[in-house]
Amino acid sequence: MRVMWLTGSGVARMSEEQFRNEKMYHATMSIAKSLMEQGAMTAEEYGQIDTIFREKYRPILVSLRAELSGYKAGSMASCDTDKEG
């Protein structure tokens, strides 16, 4: 499957390895989010897992989305994943 996205200089093609890393990151974080929603982990722990797996998988689409939204590393625990209130 070919995956492409827009960049500042045009359209870029995602390699098979990048696509696999993207899928692995999203699958891992989906499980982590489910555990957090069930109360098995805190938002802070979720943020730590997010940091670890961003470093491991280097997801391109997540990084682009974070960059566009003003995401700052380490701020995940305090964003909308905290379900209290």
Secondary structure, 3 states (H helix, E strand, C coil): CCEEEEECCEEEEECHHHHHHHHHHHHHHHHHHHHHHCCCCCHHHHHHHHHHHHHHHCCHHHHHHHHHHCCCCCCHHHCCCCCCC
